[in-house]
Amino acid sequence: MRDNQQGFSLIEILVALGLIALVITSFTASSGMFSNRQKLEESLDNIQRAIRFAQDEAALKNKIVRIRFLLDKRPQEFAVEFGPSDNFVIPKSIVEQADVETLDEQETLDKQKKDLNKKFSKVDEFQEDNFKFPEEVRVVSYGSTLFNSLINEGEISMYFYPSGEKDSAIFFIGTDEELSTLSVPSFTMDFELEFIRATEEGALEDLIEVYAEQAKKIFEEWLKG
């Protein structure tokens, strides 16, 4: 009896291998995107958790509390810190992140920041070590109603007061896939989150300037609102 069974042809095998490779590539890409979104959401959750904690801590201790972000560190970090009593006056040049035009003004501002930092201590009850952002996540910019331009580098601090008031702020945080915005009102915890897909492809470092331009436009609209 003749055996009518036939094996796969070379073309059929190559097509099958190509389809398998395509499926694996698609799965890997989607897994990476999911992983970055997950890390971004976890970072946003931690900022919101810190904001809630800082507001409660300010009322509980009857002291000024702040969340201090170190944007120039790699990875970036933040910590919750408590400071002086509510009658302490933070220098206006620091609160408003005043622009400096001369070397003397810069030295004066640096000294004010150094002296102010000495008056604050980390709240270990929130987290013993500074919270470190994942390498895939970057705080691109920070804005507040206290000043008219975004901060993209250096140190930033968001202040909380025993009265229940806090700095009204907006954070811009990105990955190589998307930019997120986190808006924080002065008195309530009605956070507003938005995710914006990246308009260009590339590594996070290559997208920072693109994100910064997007953040600037969004910030200007946010100030009007």
PyMOL CGO cylinders between C-alpha atoms (Angstrom):
from pymol import cmd
from pymol.cgo import CYLINDER

trace = [
    CYLINDER, 0.00, 0.00, 0.00, 1.36, 3.44, -1.00, 0.3, 1, 1, 1, 1, 1, 1,
    CYLINDER, 1.36, 3.44, -1.00, 2.02, 5.95, 1.80, 0.3, 1, 1, 1, 1, 1, 1,
    CYLINDER, 2.02, 5.95, 1.80, 0.25, 9.20, 0.82, 0.3, 1, 1, 1, 1, 1, 1,
    CYLINDER, 0.25, 9.20, 0.82, 1.56, 11.18, 3.83, 0.3, 1, 1, 1, 1, 1, 1,
    CYLINDER, 1.56, 11.18, 3.83, 3.86, 14.03, 2.85, 0.3, 1, 1, 1, 1, 1, 1,
    CYLINDER, 3.86, 14.03, 2.85, 6.15, 16.23, 4.96, 0.3, 1, 1, 1, 1, 1, 1,
    CYLINDER, 6.15, 16.23, 4.96, 6.16, 20.01, 5.08, 0.3, 1, 1, 1, 1, 1, 1,
    CYLINDER, 6.16, 20.01, 5.08, 7.87, 21.82, 2.25, 0.3, 1, 1, 1, 1, 1, 1,
    CYLINDER, 7.87, 21.82, 2.25, 10.78, 24.20, 2.93, 0.3, 1, 1, 1, 1, 1, 1,
    CYLINDER, 10.78, 24.20, 2.93, 8.58, 27.19, 2.12, 0.3, 1, 1, 1, 1, 1, 1,
    CYLINDER, 8.58, 27.19, 2.12, 5.91, 26.09, 4.60, 0.3, 1, 1, 1, 1, 1, 1,
    CYLINDER, 5.91, 26.09, 4.60, 8.54, 25.66, 7.33, 0.3, 1, 1, 1, 1, 1, 1,
    CYLINDER, 8.54, 25.66, 7.33, 10.00, 29.12, 6.66, 0.3, 1, 1, 1, 1, 1, 1,
    CYLINDER, 10.00, 29.12, 6.66, 6.53, 30.71, 6.74, 0.3, 1, 1, 1, 1, 1, 1,
    CYLINDER, 6.53, 30.71, 6.74, 5.75, 28.97, 10.04, 0.3, 1, 1, 1, 1, 1, 1,
    CYLINDER, 5.75, 28.97, 10.04, 9.04, 30.12, 11.57, 0.3, 1, 1, 1, 1, 1, 1,
    CYLINDER, 9.04, 30.12, 11.57, 8.38, 33.66, 10.37, 0.3, 1, 1, 1, 1, 1, 1,
    CYLINDER, 8.38, 33.66, 10.37, 4.95, 33.69, 12.02, 0.3, 1, 1, 1, 1, 1, 1,
    CYLINDER, 4.95, 33.69, 12.02, 6.40, 32.35, 15.27, 0.3, 1, 1, 1, 1, 1, 1,
    CYLINDER, 6.40, 32.35, 15.27, 9.10, 35.05, 15.25, 0.3, 1, 1, 1, 1, 1, 1,
    CYLINDER, 9.10, 35.05, 15.25, 6.46, 37.72, 14.62, 0.3, 1, 1, 1, 1, 1, 1,
    CYLINDER, 6.46, 37.72, 14.62, 4.34, 36.52, 17.54, 0.3, 1, 1, 1, 1, 1, 1,
    CYLINDER, 4.34, 36.52, 17.54, 7.36, 36.45, 19.87, 0.3, 1, 1, 1, 1, 1, 1,
    CYLINDER, 7.36, 36.45, 19.87, 8.46, 39.94, 18.78, 0.3, 1, 1, 1, 1, 1, 1,
    CYLINDER, 8.46, 39.94, 18.78, 4.96, 41.36, 19.29, 0.3, 1, 1, 1, 1, 1, 1,
    CYLINDER, 4.96, 41.36, 19.29, 4.68, 39.72, 22.71, 0.3, 1, 1, 1, 1, 1, 1,
    CYLINDER, 4.68, 39.72, 22.71, 8.09, 41.01, 23.79, 0.3, 1, 1, 1, 1, 1, 1,
    CYLINDER, 8.09, 41.01, 23.79, 7.28, 44.56, 22.68, 0.3, 1, 1, 1, 1, 1, 1,
    CYLINDER, 7.28, 44.56, 22.68, 3.90, 44.57, 24.40, 0.3, 1, 1, 1, 1, 1, 1,
    CYLINDER, 3.90, 44.57, 24.40, 5.42, 43.09, 27.56, 0.3, 1, 1, 1, 1, 1, 1,
    CYLINDER, 5.42, 43.09, 27.56, 8.04, 45.87, 27.65, 0.3, 1, 1, 1, 1, 1, 1,
    CYLINDER, 8.04, 45.87, 27.65, 5.39, 48.53, 27.17, 0.3, 1, 1, 1, 1, 1, 1,
    CYLINDER, 5.39, 48.53, 27.17, 3.26, 47.02, 29.92, 0.3, 1, 1, 1, 1, 1, 1,
    CYLINDER, 3.26, 47.02, 29.92, 6.27, 46.88, 32.21, 0.3, 1, 1, 1, 1, 1, 1,
    CYLINDER, 6.27, 46.88, 32.21, 7.07, 50.58, 31.68, 0.3, 1, 1, 1, 1, 1, 1,
    CYLINDER, 7.07, 50.58, 31.68, 3.42, 51.58, 32.18, 0.3, 1, 1, 1, 1, 1, 1,
    CYLINDER, 3.42, 51.58, 32.18, 3.34, 49.54, 35.37, 0.3, 1, 1, 1, 1, 1, 1,
    CYLINDER, 3.34, 49.54, 35.37, 6.49, 51.24, 36.68, 0.3, 1, 1, 1, 1, 1, 1,
    CYLINDER, 6.49, 51.24, 36.68, 5.09, 54.64, 35.73, 0.3, 1, 1, 1, 1, 1, 1,
    CYLINDER, 5.09, 54.64, 35.73, 1.81, 53.96, 37.51, 0.3, 1, 1, 1, 1, 1, 1,
    CYLINDER, 1.81, 53.96, 37.51, 3.65, 52.69, 40.60, 0.3, 1, 1, 1, 1, 1, 1,
    CYLINDER, 3.65, 52.69, 40.60, 5.75, 55.89, 40.66, 0.3, 1, 1, 1, 1, 1, 1,
    CYLINDER, 5.75, 55.89, 40.66, 2.62, 58.04, 40.36, 0.3, 1, 1, 1, 1, 1, 1,
    CYLINDER, 2.62, 58.04, 40.36, 0.97, 56.02, 43.13, 0.3, 1, 1, 1, 1, 1, 1,
    CYLINDER, 0.97, 56.02, 43.13, 3.98, 56.60, 45.38, 0.3, 1, 1, 1, 1, 1, 1,
    CYLINDER, 3.98, 56.60, 45.38, 3.87, 60.36, 44.77, 0.3, 1, 1, 1, 1, 1, 1,
    CYLINDER, 3.87, 60.36, 44.77, 0.17, 60.43, 45.61, 0.3, 1, 1, 1, 1, 1, 1,
    CYLINDER, 0.17, 60.43, 45.61, 0.79, 58.33, 48.71, 0.3, 1, 1, 1, 1, 1, 1,
    CYLINDER, 0.79, 58.33, 48.71, 3.54, 60.76, 49.78, 0.3, 1, 1, 1, 1, 1, 1,
    CYLINDER, 3.54, 60.76, 49.78, 1.23, 63.74, 49.24, 0.3, 1, 1, 1, 1, 1, 1,
    CYLINDER, 1.23, 63.74, 49.24, -1.51, 62.21, 51.40, 0.3, 1, 1, 1, 1, 1, 1,
    CYLINDER, -1.51, 62.21, 51.40, 0.99, 61.29, 54.08, 0.3, 1, 1, 1, 1, 1, 1,
    CYLINDER, 0.99, 61.29, 54.08, 2.64, 64.74, 54.07, 0.3, 1, 1, 1, 1, 1, 1,
    CYLINDER, 2.64, 64.74, 54.07, -0.67, 66.57, 54.43, 0.3, 1, 1, 1, 1, 1, 1,
    CYLINDER, -0.67, 66.57, 54.43, -1.70, 64.35, 57.36, 0.3, 1, 1, 1, 1, 1, 1,
    CYLINDER, -1.70, 64.35, 57.36, 1.75, 64.68, 58.93, 0.3, 1, 1, 1, 1, 1, 1,
    CYLINDER, 1.75, 64.68, 58.93, 1.67, 68.49, 58.74, 0.3, 1, 1, 1, 1, 1, 1,
    CYLINDER, 1.67, 68.49, 58.74, -1.61, 68.59, 60.66, 0.3, 1, 1, 1, 1, 1, 1,
    CYLINDER, -1.61, 68.59, 60.66, -0.50, 65.90, 63.14, 0.3, 1, 1, 1, 1, 1, 1,
    CYLINDER, -0.50, 65.90, 63.14, 2.86, 67.47, 63.98, 0.3, 1, 1, 1, 1, 1, 1,
    CYLINDER, 2.86, 67.47, 63.98, 1.63, 71.07, 63.55, 0.3, 1, 1, 1, 1, 1, 1,
    CYLINDER, 1.63, 71.07, 63.55, 4.71, 71.65, 61.43, 0.3, 1, 1, 1, 1, 1, 1,
    CYLINDER, 4.71, 71.65, 61.43, 5.55, 72.49, 57.86, 0.3, 1, 1, 1, 1, 1, 1,
    CYLINDER, 5.55, 72.49, 57.86, 6.18, 69.31, 55.86, 0.3, 1, 1, 1, 1, 1, 1,
    CYLINDER, 6.18, 69.31, 55.86, 7.60, 69.01, 52.38, 0.3, 1, 1, 1, 1, 1, 1,
    CYLINDER, 7.60, 69.01, 52.38, 8.28, 66.45, 49.69, 0.3, 1, 1, 1, 1, 1, 1,
    CYLINDER, 8.28, 66.45, 49.69, 11.77, 67.12, 48.38, 0.3, 1, 1, 1, 1, 1, 1,
    CYLINDER, 11.77, 67.12, 48.38, 12.65, 65.85, 44.90, 0.3, 1, 1, 1, 1, 1, 1,
    CYLINDER, 12.65, 65.85, 44.90, 16.22, 65.48, 43.67, 0.3, 1, 1, 1, 1, 1, 1,
    CYLINDER, 16.22, 65.48, 43.67, 15.89, 65.69, 39.90, 0.3, 1, 1, 1, 1, 1, 1,
    CYLINDER, 15.89, 65.69, 39.90, 19.59, 65.63, 39.04, 0.3, 1, 1, 1, 1, 1, 1,
    CYLINDER, 19.59, 65.63, 39.04, 20.24, 62.28, 40.72, 0.3, 1, 1, 1, 1, 1, 1,
    CYLINDER, 20.24, 62.28, 40.72, 20.22, 59.09, 38.68, 0.3, 1, 1, 1, 1, 1, 1,
    CYLINDER, 20.22, 59.09, 38.68, 17.93, 57.50, 39.54, 0.3, 1, 1, 1, 1, 1, 1,
    CYLINDER, 17.93, 57.50, 39.54, 15.87, 60.45, 40.73, 0.3, 1, 1, 1, 1, 1, 1,
    CYLINDER, 15.87, 60.45, 40.73, 14.77, 60.44, 44.37, 0.3, 1, 1, 1, 1, 1, 1,
    CYLINDER, 14.77, 60.44, 44.37, 12.32, 62.03, 46.76, 0.3, 1, 1, 1, 1, 1, 1,
    CYLINDER, 12.32, 62.03, 46.76, 11.77, 62.08, 50.51, 0.3, 1, 1, 1, 1, 1, 1,
    CYLINDER, 11.77, 62.08, 50.51, 9.13, 63.38, 52.92, 0.3, 1, 1, 1, 1, 1, 1,
    CYLINDER, 9.13, 63.38, 52.92, 10.65, 65.82, 55.43, 0.3, 1, 1, 1, 1, 1, 1,
    CYLINDER, 10.65, 65.82, 55.43, 9.25, 67.76, 58.39, 0.3, 1, 1, 1, 1, 1, 1,
    CYLINDER, 9.25, 67.76, 58.39, 10.50, 71.20, 59.36, 0.3, 1, 1, 1, 1, 1, 1,
    CYLINDER, 10.50, 71.20, 59.36, 9.73, 74.13, 61.62, 0.3, 1, 1, 1, 1, 1, 1,
    CYLINDER, 9.73, 74.13, 61.62, 6.39, 75.09, 63.17, 0.3, 1, 1, 1, 1, 1, 1,
    CYLINDER, 6.39, 75.09, 63.17, 3.66, 76.70, 61.13, 0.3, 1, 1, 1, 1, 1, 1,
    CYLINDER, 3.66, 76.70, 61.13, 4.78, 80.25, 61.99, 0.3, 1, 1, 1, 1, 1, 1,
    CYLINDER, 4.78, 80.25, 61.99, 8.11, 79.75, 60.22, 0.3, 1, 1, 1, 1, 1, 1,
    CYLINDER, 8.11, 79.75, 60.22, 8.41, 81.83, 57.07, 0.3, 1, 1, 1, 1, 1, 1,
    CYLINDER, 8.41, 81.83, 57.07, 10.08, 80.16, 54.10, 0.3, 1, 1, 1, 1, 1, 1,
    CYLINDER, 10.08, 80.16, 54.10, 12.09, 82.69, 52.07, 0.3, 1, 1, 1, 1, 1, 1,
    CYLINDER, 12.09, 82.69, 52.07, 10.01, 83.94, 49.17, 0.3, 1, 1, 1, 1, 1, 1,
    CYLINDER, 10.01, 83.94, 49.17, 12.87, 83.45, 46.72, 0.3, 1, 1, 1, 1, 1, 1,
    CYLINDER, 12.87, 83.45, 46.72, 12.87, 79.72, 47.51, 0.3, 1, 1, 1, 1, 1, 1,
    CYLINDER, 12.87, 79.72, 47.51, 9.12, 79.18, 47.51, 0.3, 1, 1, 1, 1, 1, 1,
    CYLINDER, 9.12, 79.18, 47.51, 8.74, 80.97, 44.19, 0.3, 1, 1, 1, 1, 1, 1,
    CYLINDER, 8.74, 80.97, 44.19, 11.93, 79.46, 42.72, 0.3, 1, 1, 1, 1, 1, 1,
    CYLINDER, 11.93, 79.46, 42.72, 13.13, 82.96, 41.82, 0.3, 1, 1, 1, 1, 1, 1,
    CYLINDER, 13.13, 82.96, 41.82, 15.30, 83.31, 38.73, 0.3, 1, 1, 1, 1, 1, 1,
    CYLINDER, 15.30, 83.31, 38.73, 18.77, 84.66, 39.37, 0.3, 1, 1, 1, 1, 1, 1,
    CYLINDER, 18.77, 84.66, 39.37, 20.69, 86.92, 37.02, 0.3, 1, 1, 1, 1, 1, 1,
    CYLINDER, 20.69, 86.92, 37.02, 24.05, 87.41, 38.75, 0.3, 1, 1, 1, 1, 1, 1,
    CYLINDER, 24.05, 87.41, 38.75, 26.60, 85.21, 40.51, 0.3, 1, 1, 1, 1, 1, 1,
    CYLINDER, 26.60, 85.21, 40.51, 25.98, 87.04, 43.80, 0.3, 1, 1, 1, 1, 1, 1,
    CYLINDER, 25.98, 87.04, 43.80, 22.24, 86.32, 43.55, 0.3, 1, 1, 1, 1, 1, 1,
    CYLINDER, 22.24, 86.32, 43.55, 22.97, 82.65, 42.86, 0.3, 1, 1, 1, 1, 1, 1,
    CYLINDER, 22.97, 82.65, 42.86, 25.30, 82.42, 45.86, 0.3, 1, 1, 1, 1, 1, 1,
    CYLINDER, 25.30, 82.42, 45.86, 22.69, 84.06, 48.08, 0.3, 1, 1, 1, 1, 1, 1,
    CYLINDER, 22.69, 84.06, 48.08, 19.97, 81.69, 46.87, 0.3, 1, 1, 1, 1, 1, 1,
    CYLINDER, 19.97, 81.69, 46.87, 22.23, 78.65, 47.34, 0.3, 1, 1, 1, 1, 1, 1,
    CYLINDER, 22.23, 78.65, 47.34, 22.99, 79.73, 50.90, 0.3, 1, 1, 1, 1, 1, 1,
    CYLINDER, 22.99, 79.73, 50.90, 19.29, 80.20, 51.64, 0.3, 1, 1, 1, 1, 1, 1,
    CYLINDER, 19.29, 80.20, 51.64, 18.55, 76.71, 50.34, 0.3, 1, 1, 1, 1, 1, 1,
    CYLINDER, 18.55, 76.71, 50.34, 21.40, 75.21, 52.37, 0.3, 1, 1, 1, 1, 1, 1,
    CYLINDER, 21.40, 75.21, 52.37, 20.22, 76.94, 55.56, 0.3, 1, 1, 1, 1, 1, 1,
    CYLINDER, 20.22, 76.94, 55.56, 16.62, 75.87, 54.91, 0.3, 1, 1, 1, 1, 1, 1,
    CYLINDER, 16.62, 75.87, 54.91, 17.61, 72.23, 54.30, 0.3, 1, 1, 1, 1, 1, 1,
    CYLINDER, 17.61, 72.23, 54.30, 19.21, 72.17, 57.76, 0.3, 1, 1, 1, 1, 1, 1,
    CYLINDER, 19.21, 72.17, 57.76, 15.82, 72.94, 59.29, 0.3, 1, 1, 1, 1, 1, 1,
    CYLINDER, 15.82, 72.94, 59.29, 14.16, 69.88, 57.74, 0.3, 1, 1, 1, 1, 1, 1,
    CYLINDER, 14.16, 69.88, 57.74, 14.52, 66.22, 58.73, 0.3, 1, 1, 1, 1, 1, 1,
    CYLINDER, 14.52, 66.22, 58.73, 13.37, 63.09, 56.92, 0.3, 1, 1, 1, 1, 1, 1,
    CYLINDER, 13.37, 63.09, 56.92, 10.17, 61.46, 58.16, 0.3, 1, 1, 1, 1, 1, 1,
    CYLINDER, 10.17, 61.46, 58.16, 11.30, 57.87, 58.65, 0.3, 1, 1, 1, 1, 1, 1,
    CYLINDER, 11.30, 57.87, 58.65, 7.72, 56.73, 59.31, 0.3, 1, 1, 1, 1, 1, 1,
    CYLINDER, 7.72, 56.73, 59.31, 7.00, 57.22, 55.61, 0.3, 1, 1, 1, 1, 1, 1,
    CYLINDER, 7.00, 57.22, 55.61, 10.11, 55.50, 54.29, 0.3, 1, 1, 1, 1, 1, 1,
    CYLINDER, 10.11, 55.50, 54.29, 13.53, 55.03, 55.86, 0.3, 1, 1, 1, 1, 1, 1,
    CYLINDER, 13.53, 55.03, 55.86, 15.42, 55.55, 52.62, 0.3, 1, 1, 1, 1, 1, 1,
    CYLINDER, 15.42, 55.55, 52.62, 14.64, 58.04, 49.89, 0.3, 1, 1, 1, 1, 1, 1,
    CYLINDER, 14.64, 58.04, 49.89, 12.17, 56.70, 47.33, 0.3, 1, 1, 1, 1, 1, 1,
    CYLINDER, 12.17, 56.70, 47.33, 14.06, 56.01, 44.10, 0.3, 1, 1, 1, 1, 1, 1,
    CYLINDER, 14.06, 56.01, 44.10, 12.32, 56.17, 40.75, 0.3, 1, 1, 1, 1, 1, 1,
    CYLINDER, 12.32, 56.17, 40.75, 12.91, 53.28, 38.34, 0.3, 1, 1, 1, 1, 1, 1,
    CYLINDER, 12.91, 53.28, 38.34, 15.51, 53.98, 35.65, 0.3, 1, 1, 1, 1, 1, 1,
    CYLINDER, 15.51, 53.98, 35.65, 12.74, 53.76, 33.05, 0.3, 1, 1, 1, 1, 1, 1,
    CYLINDER, 12.74, 53.76, 33.05, 10.79, 56.61, 34.70, 0.3, 1, 1, 1, 1, 1, 1,
    CYLINDER, 10.79, 56.61, 34.70, 11.77, 60.27, 34.79, 0.3, 1, 1, 1, 1, 1, 1,
    CYLINDER, 11.77, 60.27, 34.79, 10.28, 63.37, 36.40, 0.3, 1, 1, 1, 1, 1, 1,
    CYLINDER, 10.28, 63.37, 36.40, 10.57, 65.66, 33.39, 0.3, 1, 1, 1, 1, 1, 1,
    CYLINDER, 10.57, 65.66, 33.39, 9.18, 68.88, 34.87, 0.3, 1, 1, 1, 1, 1, 1,
    CYLINDER, 9.18, 68.88, 34.87, 7.41, 70.31, 37.90, 0.3, 1, 1, 1, 1, 1, 1,
    CYLINDER, 7.41, 70.31, 37.90, 5.14, 73.34, 37.98, 0.3, 1, 1, 1, 1, 1, 1,
    CYLINDER, 5.14, 73.34, 37.98, 3.21, 75.30, 40.58, 0.3, 1, 1, 1, 1, 1, 1,
    CYLINDER, 3.21, 75.30, 40.58, 0.88, 78.28, 40.74, 0.3, 1, 1, 1, 1, 1, 1,
    CYLINDER, 0.88, 78.28, 40.74, 3.61, 79.96, 42.81, 0.3, 1, 1, 1, 1, 1, 1,
    CYLINDER, 3.61, 79.96, 42.81, 5.80, 80.55, 39.75, 0.3, 1, 1, 1, 1, 1, 1,
    CYLINDER, 5.80, 80.55, 39.75, 5.41, 81.11, 36.04, 0.3, 1, 1, 1, 1, 1, 1,
    CYLINDER, 5.41, 81.11, 36.04, 7.88, 78.63, 34.60, 0.3, 1, 1, 1, 1, 1, 1,
    CYLINDER, 7.88, 78.63, 34.60, 8.54, 74.92, 34.94, 0.3, 1, 1, 1, 1, 1, 1,
    CYLINDER, 8.54, 74.92, 34.94, 11.43, 73.44, 36.88, 0.3, 1, 1, 1, 1, 1, 1,
    CYLINDER, 11.43, 73.44, 36.88, 13.31, 70.76, 34.97, 0.3, 1, 1, 1, 1, 1, 1,
    CYLINDER, 13.31, 70.76, 34.97, 16.40, 70.19, 37.10, 0.3, 1, 1, 1, 1, 1, 1,
    CYLINDER, 16.40, 70.19, 37.10, 17.97, 70.56, 40.53, 0.3, 1, 1, 1, 1, 1, 1,
    CYLINDER, 17.97, 70.56, 40.53, 15.90, 70.33, 43.72, 0.3, 1, 1, 1, 1, 1, 1,
    CYLINDER, 15.90, 70.33, 43.72, 12.20, 70.98, 44.03, 0.3, 1, 1, 1, 1, 1, 1,
    CYLINDER, 12.20, 70.98, 44.03, 10.06, 70.96, 47.15, 0.3, 1, 1, 1, 1, 1, 1,
    CYLINDER, 10.06, 70.96, 47.15, 6.32, 70.79, 47.56, 0.3, 1, 1, 1, 1, 1, 1,
    CYLINDER, 6.32, 70.79, 47.56, 5.23, 72.31, 50.89, 0.3, 1, 1, 1, 1, 1, 1,
    CYLINDER, 5.23, 72.31, 50.89, 2.37, 71.32, 53.19, 0.3, 1, 1, 1, 1, 1, 1,
    CYLINDER, 2.37, 71.32, 53.19, 1.02, 73.38, 56.08, 0.3, 1, 1, 1, 1, 1, 1,
    CYLINDER, 1.02, 73.38, 56.08, -0.85, 72.49, 59.31, 0.3, 1, 1, 1, 1, 1, 1,
    CYLINDER, -0.85, 72.49, 59.31, -3.86, 74.47, 58.03, 0.3, 1, 1, 1, 1, 1, 1,
    CYLINDER, -3.86, 74.47, 58.03, -4.43, 71.76, 55.43, 0.3, 1, 1, 1, 1, 1, 1,
    CYLINDER, -4.43, 71.76, 55.43, -3.14, 73.88, 52.57, 0.3, 1, 1, 1, 1, 1, 1,
    CYLINDER, -3.14, 73.88, 52.57, -0.46, 72.65, 50.21, 0.3, 1, 1, 1, 1, 1, 1,
    CYLINDER, -0.46, 72.65, 50.21, 1.25, 73.91, 47.09, 0.3, 1, 1, 1, 1, 1, 1,
    CYLINDER, 1.25, 73.91, 47.09, -0.96, 73.55, 44.03, 0.3, 1, 1, 1, 1, 1, 1,
    CYLINDER, -0.96, 73.55, 44.03, 1.26, 71.62, 41.64, 0.3, 1, 1, 1, 1, 1, 1,
    CYLINDER, 1.26, 71.62, 41.64, 1.53, 69.65, 38.43, 0.3, 1, 1, 1, 1, 1, 1,
    CYLINDER, 1.53, 69.65, 38.43, 4.06, 66.89, 37.75, 0.3, 1, 1, 1, 1, 1, 1,
    CYLINDER, 4.06, 66.89, 37.75, 5.19, 65.72, 34.32, 0.3, 1, 1, 1, 1, 1, 1,
    CYLINDER, 5.19, 65.72, 34.32, 6.59, 62.19, 34.44, 0.3, 1, 1, 1, 1, 1, 1,
    CYLINDER, 6.59, 62.19, 34.44, 7.61, 60.15, 31.42, 0.3, 1, 1, 1, 1, 1, 1,
    CYLINDER, 7.61, 60.15, 31.42, 8.90, 56.87, 30.05, 0.3, 1, 1, 1, 1, 1, 1,
    CYLINDER, 8.90, 56.87, 30.05, 10.11, 56.02, 26.56, 0.3, 1, 1, 1, 1, 1, 1,
    CYLINDER, 10.11, 56.02, 26.56, 6.49, 55.27, 25.66, 0.3, 1, 1, 1, 1, 1, 1,
    CYLINDER, 6.49, 55.27, 25.66, 4.43, 58.10, 27.15, 0.3, 1, 1, 1, 1, 1, 1,
    CYLINDER, 4.43, 58.10, 27.15, 4.23, 61.28, 29.22, 0.3, 1, 1, 1, 1, 1, 1,
    CYLINDER, 4.23, 61.28, 29.22, 1.94, 61.47, 32.24, 0.3, 1, 1, 1, 1, 1, 1,
    CYLINDER, 1.94, 61.47, 32.24, 0.60, 64.51, 34.07, 0.3, 1, 1, 1, 1, 1, 1,
    CYLINDER, 0.60, 64.51, 34.07, -0.40, 64.54, 37.74, 0.3, 1, 1, 1, 1, 1, 1,
    CYLINDER, -0.40, 64.54, 37.74, -2.31, 67.64, 38.87, 0.3, 1, 1, 1, 1, 1, 1,
    CYLINDER, -2.31, 67.64, 38.87, -2.64, 68.39, 42.59, 0.3, 1, 1, 1, 1, 1, 1,
    CYLINDER, -2.64, 68.39, 42.59, -5.03, 71.08, 43.94, 0.3, 1, 1, 1, 1, 1, 1,
    CYLINDER, -5.03, 71.08, 43.94, -4.25, 73.21, 47.02, 0.3, 1, 1, 1, 1, 1, 1,
    CYLINDER, -4.25, 73.21, 47.02, -6.70, 71.80, 49.56, 0.3, 1, 1, 1, 1, 1, 1,
    CYLINDER, -6.70, 71.80, 49.56, -8.32, 68.62, 48.28, 0.3, 1, 1, 1, 1, 1, 1,
    CYLINDER, -8.32, 68.62, 48.28, -6.97, 65.24, 47.21, 0.3, 1, 1, 1, 1, 1, 1,
    CYLINDER, -6.97, 65.24, 47.21, -8.76, 65.33, 43.87, 0.3, 1, 1, 1, 1, 1, 1,
    CYLINDER, -8.76, 65.33, 43.87, -5.78, 64.23, 41.81, 0.3, 1, 1, 1, 1, 1, 1,
    CYLINDER, -5.78, 64.23, 41.81, -6.06, 64.41, 38.03, 0.3, 1, 1, 1, 1, 1, 1,
    CYLINDER, -6.06, 64.41, 38.03, -4.07, 61.96, 35.92, 0.3, 1, 1, 1, 1, 1, 1,
    CYLINDER, -4.07, 61.96, 35.92, -3.53, 61.92, 32.19, 0.3, 1, 1, 1, 1, 1, 1,
    CYLINDER, -3.53, 61.92, 32.19, -1.38, 59.77, 29.91, 0.3, 1, 1, 1, 1, 1, 1,
    CYLINDER, -1.38, 59.77, 29.91, -0.13, 61.06, 26.56, 0.3, 1, 1, 1, 1, 1, 1,
    CYLINDER, -0.13, 61.06, 26.56, 1.47, 58.71, 24.04, 0.3, 1, 1, 1, 1, 1, 1,
    CYLINDER, 1.47, 58.71, 24.04, 4.92, 59.71, 22.83, 0.3, 1, 1, 1, 1, 1, 1,
    CYLINDER, 4.92, 59.71, 22.83, 4.81, 61.37, 19.40, 0.3, 1, 1, 1, 1, 1, 1,
    CYLINDER, 4.81, 61.37, 19.40, 8.31, 60.13, 18.57, 0.3, 1, 1, 1, 1, 1, 1,
    CYLINDER, 8.31, 60.13, 18.57, 10.18, 56.89, 19.08, 0.3, 1, 1, 1, 1, 1, 1,
    CYLINDER, 10.18, 56.89, 19.08, 13.45, 56.66, 20.93, 0.3, 1, 1, 1, 1, 1, 1,
    CYLINDER, 13.45, 56.66, 20.93, 15.14, 56.20, 24.28, 0.3, 1, 1, 1, 1, 1, 1,
    CYLINDER, 15.14, 56.20, 24.28, 13.86, 58.20, 27.25, 0.3, 1, 1, 1, 1, 1, 1,
    CYLINDER, 13.86, 58.20, 27.25, 16.92, 60.47, 27.18, 0.3, 1, 1, 1, 1, 1, 1,
    CYLINDER, 16.92, 60.47, 27.18, 16.16, 61.36, 23.56, 0.3, 1, 1, 1, 1, 1, 1,
    CYLINDER, 16.16, 61.36, 23.56, 12.53, 62.23, 24.40, 0.3, 1, 1, 1, 1, 1, 1,
    CYLINDER, 12.53, 62.23, 24.40, 13.20, 64.53, 27.36, 0.3, 1, 1, 1, 1, 1, 1,
    CYLINDER, 13.20, 64.53, 27.36, 13.33, 67.70, 25.25, 0.3, 1, 1, 1, 1, 1, 1,
    CYLINDER, 13.33, 67.70, 25.25, 10.18, 66.70, 23.36, 0.3, 1, 1, 1, 1, 1, 1,
    CYLINDER, 10.18, 66.70, 23.36, 8.40, 66.03, 26.65, 0.3, 1, 1, 1, 1, 1, 1,
    CYLINDER, 8.40, 66.03, 26.65, 9.65, 69.33, 28.10, 0.3, 1, 1, 1, 1, 1, 1,
    CYLINDER, 9.65, 69.33, 28.10, 8.08, 71.24, 25.20, 0.3, 1, 1, 1, 1, 1, 1,
    CYLINDER, 8.08, 71.24, 25.20, 4.80, 69.39, 25.65, 0.3, 1, 1, 1, 1, 1, 1,
    CYLINDER, 4.80, 69.39, 25.65, 4.93, 70.05, 29.40, 0.3, 1, 1, 1, 1, 1, 1,
    CYLINDER, 4.93, 70.05, 29.40, 5.45, 73.77, 28.84, 0.3, 1, 1, 1, 1, 1, 1,
    CYLINDER, 5.45, 73.77, 28.84, 2.29, 74.06, 26.72, 0.3, 1, 1, 1, 1, 1, 1,
    CYLINDER, 2.29, 74.06, 26.72, 0.21, 72.01, 29.14, 0.3, 1, 1, 1, 1, 1, 1,
    CYLINDER, 0.21, 72.01, 29.14, 1.55, 74.03, 32.11, 0.3, 1, 1, 1, 1, 1, 1,
    CYLINDER, 1.55, 74.03, 32.11, 0.55, 77.33, 30.50, 0.3, 1, 1, 1, 1, 1, 1,
    CYLINDER, 0.55, 77.33, 30.50, -2.99, 76.05, 30.02, 0.3, 1, 1, 1, 1, 1, 1,
    CYLINDER, -2.99, 76.05, 30.02, -3.03, 74.64, 33.56, 0.3, 1, 1, 1, 1, 1, 1,
    CYLINDER, -3.03, 74.64, 33.56, -2.09, 78.03, 35.02, 0.3, 1, 1, 1, 1, 1, 1,
    CYLINDER, -2.09, 78.03, 35.02, -5.04, 79.62, 33.22, 0.3, 1, 1, 1, 1, 1, 1,
    CYLINDER, -5.04, 79.62, 33.22, -7.40, 77.05, 34.72, 0.3, 1, 1, 1, 1, 1, 1,
]
cmd.load_cgo(trace, "trace")
